[in-house]
Amino acid sequence: MAEPLFLTDLVLALVLAVTGGLLGRRAGRRQARPAPQQGEGRRRPIVLYVTAAVVAARLAVAALLLATGGWQLVAHRFLLGLPVVALPLVWALARRSAVAAHTTAMGAWLSFYLLYVPPGPQDLPVAAGASALVLATTVGASLLLGDRRSRGGRLARLPWLSGMAAVVTAAALGSLFVVSESTTVDWGGGPERAGHSVHAAGHGHGAGAPAMRSVDELTGPREGAPDARFTLTAAHGAVRLSSGRTVDALTFNGASPGPELRVTKGKLVEVTVVNKDVAEGVTLHWHGVDVPNAEDGVPGVTQNPVRPGERHVYRFVPDRTGTFWYHTHRDAERSVERGLFGALIVEDGQQGAQHTVFTHLWPGGEDQIGAFGTADRAERRAVPAGRPVVLRLINSSKEPHRILLGGTPFRVTAHDGNPIGEPGELKPGTDLFLAAGGRYDVAFTMPDSVVTLRLDTSEIPNEAALAFSPDGRAEPAALEQGDLFHRLSYGERTGPNPEGGPYDRDFDLVLDNGFGFSGGSFTYTDTINGRLSPAVPTLMVREGDRVRIRITARGIIDHPMHLHGHRIRVISRNGEAVTGSTWWTDTLNVAPGESYEIDFSADNPGVWMDHCHNFEHAESGMIMHLAYDDVTTPYHGPAH
């Protein structure tokens, strides 16, 4: 419900800017008259009532958002965006005055600006002060120029309100540009470390503070023979889809998806990436695996990109079993889409026929090609009746996918590599909503009939389907949307309760849409706390901290937020607490109107990316970092 309300409010704010401008123009004309005509003083202009109706509609939308999504969704509207126009409007309705009308007109413009260029929570006090100053200046200018207009001054007849609005907008955008080039930190209410800089080395430290370290020191084991050794060579190549279409791709070892790496918990893994001819450079990020910081594969943060002809060695010991994946983090929007990804399975003891299934959107000109791996058409697989089946579903594309599974009851046994306690049986036709970068393990016993897996076609037109049957010949069944899998209440909590508060750090993140400066260009984009990288404040922690974050999406687009190096626990969604199995995740899809409370332990020192896993959003600036107060990085450059 939130998304249409957000869109409605955007349209109403635009209408409000227009009616406000008309109101200000009419007030200026009236102010220039020597005296009101007979009976004119008792009439209010129609445009004033239209403006009032638009403001009332926006208040109604905000009230609906408050009722359905909570205070975090509408705080900026009720605290600033609506009062700047509603208060002058009440004045204009109560007393027919050109000054009140001018102030209402300026308030309408400010309200429009604050919705389309939304300030983050940390900037709200400054925005409120600036708005109050602008409105006060408008009152003063209207009084002064009104007096001059009544005496026939030519200068006073100029469109001063429009000029003032232009100056205010230019000043606001100028300050926004300055902020976009700055870097700041957020200590979350915890102890601060004076003079800390993420991109600096050799800082001194106060009494009791740990000595500074570089990410280069935070490596996996450097000595000893690995228990599993792999080499992945990145190169240009062609990938043939099941339909016969060929994709100009990037491959690992000549294929995409790349080789499935199977390793063992607690055993040393060594992977060498070789870049044959990928000009953009390559790295390897181990999505969902809490590796040491230097092994995380983020260019500009933990290493330099691996250029053509170069190689880089990663060594780490996985500490959890489950379904994970690897992908490049260099030029990720295009390179992952074109094929630089593969599965990493840390053996977890699940028995039966195991199928790793990527949901992927391949580049296809104007329209992307939806597929299960390389199967963009129906693909048939044989599984004997009565045999246990495990589907390891991995979303390697930038969009969330609704996955339809029909023909048998099933259980979701793991989420993002985390086992689900006592998973209950779900009826056939229950749909799975899989975040970009997310994973589900799905288990069922093969019936003597067909089991069908499909990608929903309502948002992503596609013909992809997998049909499992005892003889491998059955056609996939047609499936319609069913009920969505409800993660909040699924399963049973087993073992000790996860540690909660008290918390050492508290952070608030607001995901929004608005105009801003990205890469020096002014564009409509996706923001974190009203800012784009590098201006999004870095979240600062100290090793051992318990950290809580509240994340609210008040824009119109889904954002799959992925924190590197840490497993997070979901406490609640829109105020509704998790009552099923503990919800551990590393990639949390935050849909329009949703608000999550999450927590985690700061137990893996480093400088870590925290970003939207829709790489298009990340490339436009939806990136922030989590940094430990005793760690710096010597690397610079884009981290995606």
C-alpha positions in Angstrom: 0.0 0.0 0.0 2.9 2.4 0.7 4.2 2.6 -2.8 1.0 4.1 -4.4 0.7 6.5 -1.5 4.3 7.7 -2.0 3.6 8.2 -5.7 0.4 10.0 -4.9 2.2 12.4 -2.6 4.9 13.1 -5.2 2.2 14.1 -7.7 0.3 16.2 -5.1 3.6 18.0 -4.1 4.1 18.9 -7.8 0.6 20.2 -8.0 1.1 22.2 -4.8 4.2 23.9 -6.3 2.1 25.0 -9.3 -0.8 26.3 -7.2 1.5 28.0 -4.8 3.2 29.8 -7.7 -0.2 30.9 -9.0 -1.2 32.1 -5.5 2.0 34.1 -5.2 1.5 35.7 -8.6 -2.1 36.7 -7.8 -1.0 38.1 -4.4 1.7 40.3 -6.1 -0.9 41.7 -8.6 -3.3 42.5 -5.8 -0.5 44.1 -3.8 0.3 46.5 -6.7 -3.3 47.8 -6.7 -3.8 51.2 -4.9 -6.9 49.9 -3.1 -9.2 46.9 -3.2 -12.3 47.1 -5.3 -15.8 47.1 -3.8 -16.5 43.8 -2.1 -13.1 42.4 -3.0 -11.8 42.3 0.5 -14.4 39.7 1.5 -13.4 37.2 -1.2 -10.7 34.7 -1.1 -9.1 33.7 -4.4 -10.1 30.3 -5.8 -6.4 29.3 -6.1 -6.1 29.7 -2.3 -8.8 27.1 -1.8 -7.3 24.8 -4.4 -4.0 25.0 -2.5 -5.8 24.2 0.7 -7.4 21.2 -0.9 -4.0 19.9 -2.1 -2.5 20.4 1.3 -5.4 18.6 2.9 -4.9 15.7 0.4 -1.2 15.5 1.3 -2.1 15.5 5.0 -4.6 12.6 4.4 -1.9 10.6 2.5 0.6 11.2 5.4 -2.0 10.0 7.9 -2.6 6.8 5.9 1.2 6.2 5.8 1.3 6.8 9.5 -1.5 4.3 10.1 -0.1 1.6 7.9 3.7 2.0 8.3 4.5 4.0 11.4 6.2 7.2 12.4 9.5 6.6 10.6 7.8 6.8 7.2 6.3 10.2 7.8 8.4 11.9 10.4 10.0 14.3 7.8 6.5 15.1 6.5 4.9 15.9 9.8 7.9 17.6 11.3 8.8 19.9 8.4 7.5 19.1 4.9 3.9 19.8 5.7 4.1 22.5 8.4 6.1 24.8 6.1 3.0 25.2 4.0 0.2 24.4 6.3 1.0 27.1 8.9 1.2 30.0 6.4 -1.9 28.5 4.7 -3.9 28.8 8.0 -2.8 32.4 8.2 -3.9 33.1 4.6 -7.3 31.5 5.1 -7.9 33.4 8.4 -6.9 36.8 7.1 -6.9 37.9 3.5 -3.4 39.3 3.2 -0.9 39.5 0.4 1.9 38.8 2.9 0.2 35.6 4.1 -0.4 34.6 0.5 3.2 35.2 -0.4 4.4 33.2 2.6 2.0 30.3 1.7 3.4 30.3 -1.9 7.0 30.1 -0.6 5.9 27.4 1.8 4.4 25.4 -1.0 7.7 25.6 -2.9 9.7 24.5 0.2 7.3 21.6 0.8 7.8 20.5 -2.8 11.6 20.8 -2.5 11.7 18.9 0.8 9.9 16.0 -0.8 11.9 15.8 -4.0 15.2 16.5 -2.3 14.5 14.9 1.1 16.9 15.6 4.0 18.2 12.7 6.1 17.4 12.5 9.8 20.7 14.1 10.6 20.0 17.1 8.4 16.5 17.7 9.5 17.3 20.4 12.2 19.4 22.4 9.7 16.6 22.1 7.0 14.1 23.3 9.6 16.2 26.3 10.5 16.8 27.2 6.9 13.1 26.9 6.1 12.1 29.1 9.0 14.7 31.7 7.8 13.3 31.6 4.2 9.7 32.1 5.4 10.7 34.9 7.7 12.6 36.6 4.9 9.5 36.2 2.6 7.3 37.9 5.2 9.8 40.8 5.5 10.3 41.1 1.7 6.5 41.1 1.1 5.9 43.9 3.7 8.7 46.0 2.4 7.9 45.6 -1.3 4.2 45.8 -0.7 4.7 49.3 0.7 6.8 50.3 -2.3 4.3 48.8 -4.7 1.5 50.8 -3.2 3.5 54.0 -3.9 4.1 52.9 -7.5 7.8 51.9 -7.3 8.9 50.1 -10.5 11.5 48.0 -8.9 8.9 46.6 -6.5 6.8 45.4 -9.4 9.4 42.9 -10.5 8.6 39.2 -9.8 10.6 39.2 -6.6 9.0 36.0 -5.1 10.0 33.9 -8.2 13.5 35.4 -8.0 13.7 34.6 -4.3 12.5 31.0 -4.9 15.2 30.6 -7.5 17.9 32.0 -5.2 16.8 29.7 -2.4 16.8 26.7 -4.7 20.2 27.6 -6.0 21.6 28.0 -2.5 20.1 24.7 -1.4 21.5 22.8 -4.4 24.8 24.4 -3.9 25.0 23.3 -0.3 23.8 19.8 -1.4 26.7 19.7 -3.9 29.2 20.7 -1.2 27.9 18.0 1.1 28.0 15.4 -1.7 31.8 15.8 -1.8 32.3 15.5 2.0 32.9 12.5 4.3 31.4 12.2 7.7 31.0 9.6 10.5 28.2 8.5 12.8 29.3 7.1 16.2 25.8 5.9 17.0 25.8 7.3 20.5 28.9 5.3 21.5 32.4 6.4 22.5 34.2 8.4 19.8 37.8 8.4 18.7 39.1 11.9 18.1 40.8 12.5 14.7 39.8 9.1 13.2 39.8 8.8 9.4 39.0 5.6 7.5 41.4 6.5 4.7 44.4 7.4 6.8 47.2 5.5 8.5 49.5 6.1 11.4 47.0 8.0 13.6 47.8 8.3 17.2 45.3 7.1 19.8 44.1 8.2 23.2 44.6 6.5 26.5 42.8 3.1 26.5 42.1 3.2 22.7 43.6 0.3 20.7 46.4 0.9 18.2 45.5 1.5 14.6 45.5 -1.3 12.1 45.3 -1.5 8.3 42.9 -3.8 6.5 46.0 -5.4 4.9 46.8 -6.9 8.3 43.4 -8.5 8.7 44.0 -11.5 6.5 43.1 -15.2 6.5 45.8 -17.7 7.4 48.9 -17.0 5.3 50.8 -20.2 6.2 49.8 -23.9 5.8 48.6 -26.0 2.9 45.0 -25.4 2.0 42.4 -28.1 2.4 40.7 -26.9 -0.8 42.4 -25.0 -3.6 40.7 -23.5 -6.7 41.7 -21.2 -9.5 39.2 -19.0 -11.3 40.1 -17.4 -14.5 38.0 -14.4 -15.5 37.7 -13.9 -19.3 35.4 -12.7 -22.1 33.3 -15.5 -23.6 30.0 -16.4 -25.0 27.2 -18.0 -22.9 24.6 -20.0 -24.7 21.1 -20.0 -23.1 18.7 -23.0 -23.5 16.7 -21.0 -26.0 19.7 -20.8 -28.3 20.3 -17.2 -27.6 24.0 -16.2 -27.1 25.1 -13.7 -24.5 28.3 -11.6 -24.8 29.4 -12.7 -21.4 32.2 -12.6 -18.8 33.0 -16.1 -17.5 34.9 -17.9 -14.8 36.9 -20.8 -16.3 35.0 -20.4 -19.6 31.5 -20.8 -18.1 28.8 -18.8 -16.3 27.7 -19.5 -13.7 31.2 -20.2 -12.7 32.4 -23.5 -11.1 30.5 -24.5 -8.0 33.0 -24.5 -5.1 32.3 -27.0 -2.4 34.3 -26.6 0.8 34.1 -27.7 4.5 33.5 -25.7 7.6 36.6 -25.1 9.6 39.0 -26.0 6.7 41.4 -23.6 4.9 40.2 -22.5 1.5 42.5 -21.0 -1.1 41.2 -19.4 -4.3 43.3 -17.7 -6.9 41.6 -15.4 -9.3 43.3 -14.7 -12.6 42.2 -11.9 -14.9 42.8 -12.9 -18.5 41.3 -10.0 -20.4 38.5 -8.2 -18.3 39.6 -4.6 -18.8 37.4 -3.3 -15.9 39.3 -5.4 -13.4 38.1 -8.2 -11.2 37.8 -9.1 -7.6 36.1 -11.9 -5.7 33.6 -11.2 -2.9 32.3 -14.1 -0.8 28.7 -13.2 -0.4 27.4 -14.2 3.1 30.7 -15.6 4.3 32.2 -13.6 7.2 35.8 -13.7 5.9 38.6 -11.6 7.4 38.5 -8.1 6.0 41.4 -8.3 3.6 39.8 -11.3 1.9 36.5 -9.5 1.2 37.2 -8.5 -2.4 36.0 -4.9 -2.4 38.1 -2.7 -4.7 39.0 0.7 -3.1 38.4 -0.7 0.4 40.1 -4.0 0.9 42.3 -4.3 -2.2 43.0 -2.9 -5.7 41.1 -4.5 -8.6 42.9 -7.3 -10.4 43.9 -6.0 -13.8 44.3 -8.0 -17.0 47.4 -10.3 -16.6 47.3 -10.1 -12.8 46.2 -12.5 -10.2 45.2 -12.4 -6.5 45.0 -15.1 -3.8 42.2 -15.3 -1.2 42.6 -17.5 1.9 40.0 -18.0 4.5 38.3 -20.5 6.8 34.5 -20.6 6.6 33.0 -20.7 10.1 29.4 -21.6 9.0 27.8 -24.2 6.7 25.3 -23.3 4.1 24.6 -21.9 0.6 26.7 -18.9 -0.3 28.0 -17.4 -3.6 30.9 -15.5 -5.0 30.9 -12.6 -7.5 33.1 -9.8 -8.7 32.8 -6.5 -6.9 34.4 -4.4 -9.6 32.0 -2.8 -12.1 29.5 -5.1 -10.5 26.4 -3.6 -12.2 27.6 -4.9 -15.6 30.1 -7.6 -14.7 27.8 -9.7 -12.5 24.9 -9.3 -14.9 27.3 -10.6 -17.7 28.3 -13.6 -15.7 31.1 -13.2 -13.2 29.5 -15.2 -10.4 29.2 -18.7 -9.0 28.1 -20.8 -6.1 30.0 -21.5 -2.9 28.6 -24.4 -0.8 29.9 -25.0 2.6 28.9 -28.6 3.2 26.0 -28.8 5.6 25.0 -32.4 5.6 21.7 -32.1 3.6 21.0 -35.3 1.9 19.4 -36.2 -1.4 19.4 -34.8 -5.0 20.9 -31.3 -4.7 20.3 -28.7 -7.3 21.9 -25.3 -7.2 19.6 -22.9 -9.0 20.5 -19.3 -9.8 17.8 -16.9 -10.7 19.4 -14.5 -13.1 18.6 -11.6 -15.5 21.0 -11.8 -18.5 21.6 -8.7 -20.6 19.3 -8.8 -23.7 19.3 -5.4 -25.3 16.3 -3.4 -24.1 14.8 -6.3 -22.1 16.7 -8.5 -19.7 16.4 -12.3 -20.1 15.0 -14.1 -17.0 16.5 -17.5 -16.5 17.4 -20.3 -14.0 21.1 -20.3 -14.6 21.3 -20.5 -18.3 17.8 -22.0 -18.7 15.6 -19.2 -20.2 13.2 -21.9 -21.5 11.6 -24.9 -19.9 14.2 -27.4 -18.7 13.4 -31.0 -17.6 15.3 -32.9 -14.9 14.9 -36.5 -13.7 14.6 -37.3 -10.0 13.4 -40.8 -8.8 10.1 -40.7 -6.9 10.6 -40.9 -3.1 14.1 -39.3 -3.2 14.8 -36.3 -1.0 15.5 -33.1 -3.0 17.3 -29.9 -2.0 17.0 -26.8 -4.2 19.6 -24.2 -3.3 18.1 -21.0 -4.7 20.4 -18.1 -5.3 19.3 -14.7 -6.7 22.3 -13.4 -8.7 20.4 -10.5 -10.3 19.8 -7.0 -9.2 16.0 -7.4 -8.8 14.1 -9.3 -6.1 12.3 -12.4 -7.6 9.0 -14.0 -6.7 9.6 -17.7 -7.2 6.7 -20.1 -7.8 7.0 -23.7 -6.7 4.1 -26.1 -7.4 3.4 -29.8 -7.4 4.5 -30.8 -3.9 4.6 -29.6 -0.3 8.0 -28.3 0.7 10.0 -26.8 3.6 12.4 -23.9 3.6 15.3 -25.4 5.5 17.7 -22.4 5.4 17.8 -18.7 4.6 21.0 -17.0 3.5 23.0 -20.0 4.7 21.4 -20.0 8.1 19.4 -23.2 9.1 15.7 -22.6 10.1 14.7 -24.4 13.3 11.8 -26.9 12.9 10.7 -25.7 9.4 7.0 -26.4 8.9 5.6 -27.9 5.7 4.3 -25.3 3.2 1.5 -26.1 0.9 2.1 -26.4 -2.9 1.8 -23.0 -4.6 3.4 -21.0 -1.7 5.6 -18.4 -3.3 9.1 -17.4 -2.2 10.2 -13.7 -2.4 13.9 -13.8 -2.8 16.0 -10.7 -2.3 18.7 -9.8 -4.8 21.8 -11.6 -3.4 19.6 -13.7 -1.1 19.4 -17.5 -0.8 16.8 -20.1 0.2 17.3 -23.8 0.7 14.1 -25.7 -0.2 13.6 -29.4 0.6 10.9 -31.8 -0.5 10.4 -35.5 -1.2 10.0 -36.2 -4.9 6.5 -37.3 -5.7 5.6 -39.5 -8.7 4.3 -36.5 -10.5 5.9 -33.3 -11.8 7.3 -30.5 -9.6 7.5 -27.1 -11.3 9.7 -24.1 -10.5 9.0 -20.8 -12.2 9.9 -17.1 -12.1 6.9 -14.9 -11.7 6.1 -13.1 -15.0 4.1 -10.2 -13.7 7.1 -7.9 -13.3 9.8 -9.8 -15.2 8.3 -11.4 -18.4 10.1 -14.7 -18.9 9.7 -18.3 -20.0 12.1 -19.9 -17.5 10.9 -23.1 -15.8 12.3 -26.2 -14.3 10.3 -29.4 -14.3 11.4 -32.3 -12.0 9.8 -35.6 -12.7 10.7 -39.3 -12.2 11.4 -39.9 -15.9 12.6 -36.4 -16.7 10.2 -35.9 -19.5 7.2 -34.1 -18.0 6.3 -30.6 -19.1 6.3 -27.9 -16.5 2.9 -27.0 -15.1 1.4 -23.6 -15.4 1.5 -21.8 -12.1 -0.3 -18.8 -10.8 0.7 -16.5 -7.9 0.0 -18.0 -4.5 0.4 -16.9 -0.9 3.8 -15.5 0.0 6.1 -17.3 2.4 5.9 -15.5 5.8 9.4 -15.5 7.3 8.4 -13.7 10.5 6.5 -16.6 12.0 8.1 -19.5 10.2 9.8 -22.3 12.1 10.6 -22.6 15.8 13.3 -21.0 17.8 15.8 -23.6 18.9 18.8 -23.4 21.2 19.5 -20.3 23.4 17.9 -17.0 22.6 20.2 -14.7 20.6 21.8 -11.9 22.6 19.8 -8.7 22.5 20.4 -5.3 24.2 21.5 -3.2 25.8 23.2 -1.8 22.8 26.5 0.1 22.6 25.5 1.8 19.3 22.2 2.8 17.7 21.8 3.9 14.1 18.9 5.0 12.0 18.9 4.6 8.2 16.3 6.1 5.9 16.3 4.8 2.3 14.6 7.3 0.0 14.3 8.5 -3.5 15.2 12.1 -4.4 17.3 14.4 -6.5 21.0 14.6 -5.6 24.5 14.7 -7.0 25.9 11.4 -8.1 29.3 11.3 -9.7 29.1 15.1 -10.2 25.8 14.8 -12.0 22.4 16.1 -10.7 19.9 13.2 -11.0 16.9 11.6 -9.4 18.3 8.7 -7.5 18.2 6.5 -4.4 19.7 7.9 -1.2 20.7 6.8 2.3 19.8 9.4 4.9 19.3 11.9 2.2 22.9 11.4 0.8 24.9 9.5 -1.7 28.3 8.0 -1.4 30.8 9.3 -0.3 28.7 11.7 1.7 26.7 8.9 3.5 28.1 8.9 7.1 30.3 5.9 7.9 28.9 3.9 10.8 31.6 3.7 13.5 31.9 0.8 15.9 34.4 -0.7 18.3 35.2 -4.4 18.5 32.8 -6.2 20.9 30.0 -3.6 20.5 26.4 -4.8 20.3 24.8 -2.7 17.5 21.2 -2.0 16.6 20.0 -0.4 13.3 16.6 0.8 12.3 16.1 0.8 8.6 13.1 2.5 6.9 12.2 2.6 3.2 10.2 5.7 2.4 10.9 5.7 -1.3 9.2 3.8 -4.2 11.7 1.1 -4.9 12.9 -2.1 -3.1 16.4 -2.0 -1.7 18.2 -5.3 -0.8 20.6 -4.1 1.8 23.8 -6.2 2.3 26.3 -5.7 5.1 29.6 -7.3 4.4 31.5 -9.4 7.1 28.6 -9.7 9.5 25.5 -11.8 10.0 22.6 -9.7 11.2 19.5 -10.7 13.1 16.0 -9.3 12.2 14.1 -8.3 15.4 11.0 -6.9 13.8 9.3 -5.7 10.7 6.9 -2.7 10.8 6.8 -3.2 14.6 5.8 -6.9 14.3 8.4 -9.1 16.2 9.9 -12.2 14.8 8.1 -15.1 16.5 9.4 -18.1 14.5 13.0 -19.4 14.0 15.6 -16.7 14.6 15.8 -14.7 11.4 19.5 -14.5 10.5 20.4 -12.9 7.2 23.1 -11.0 5.3 20.9 -9.5 2.6 17.6 -7.8 3.7 15.1 -6.7 1.2 13.5 -3.5 2.4 10.4 -2.8 0.4 8.6 0.6 0.1 6.9 1.4 3.4 8.8 -1.2 5.4 10.7 -0.5 8.6 13.0 -3.1 10.1 14.9 -3.3 13.4 18.0 -5.4 13.2 21.1 -6.0 15.4 24.5 -7.7 15.2 27.7 -8.1 17.1 30.8 -6.1 16.0 33.1 -9.2 16.0 34.9 -8.9 12.7 37.3 -5.9 12.6 37.7 -4.0 9.4 36.2 -1.4 7.0 33.1 -3.1 5.5 30.8 -2.1 2.7 27.1 -1.8 3.5 25.2 -1.2 0.3 22.1 -1.9 -1.8 22.7 -5.1 -3.7 20.8 -3.7 -6.6 24.1 -2.7 -8.2 22.5 0.0 -10.3 21.5 1.7 -7.0 25.0 1.1 -5.6 26.7 2.6 -8.6 24.6 5.7 -8.3 25.7 6.2 -4.7 23.7 3.9 -2.4 26.8 2.8 -0.5 27.9 3.3 3.0 30.5 1.7 5.2 30.8 0.1 8.7 34.2 0.9 10.1 35.9 -0.2 13.3 37.5 2.7 15.1 41.0 1.1 15.1 41.1 0.1 11.4 42.0 2.2 8.3 42.4 1.4 4.6 45.2 2.5 2.2 42.9 1.9 -0.8 40.9 4.4 -2.8 38.6 4.3 -5.7 35.1 3.0 -6.5 34.0 0.1 -4.3 31.6 -1.5 -6.8 
